[in-house]
Amino acid sequence: MRRPKGSTARGLIPAVASGFVPGLGQLLNGQTDKAIGVFVVAGVAGIVYGWGIPLIAGAAGLIAGGTWLYGIADGYFTGRRKR
């Protein structure tokens, strides 16, 4: 059974994957460069936040969280548009 082009189910797997590892959803959608970018930005911001560097830890936490949410949303919507 074939799903319609805009099926919501096609975007769920990349979205859930990005929820666990930022960038994994982009990788599953075939966007290798974007996957590396999302992973690196979320990783570096998460490390800076984890170290608790004064004055920038809060901003780094927001960047890490925003990148994580972006990865989930982008994985979902790109997965829906594929094919």
Summary of the structure (lengths in Angstrom):
residues: 83
radius of gyration: 14.4
end to end distance: 15.2
largest distance: 54.8
contacts: 252
relative contact order: 0.23
helix: 75%
strand: 0%
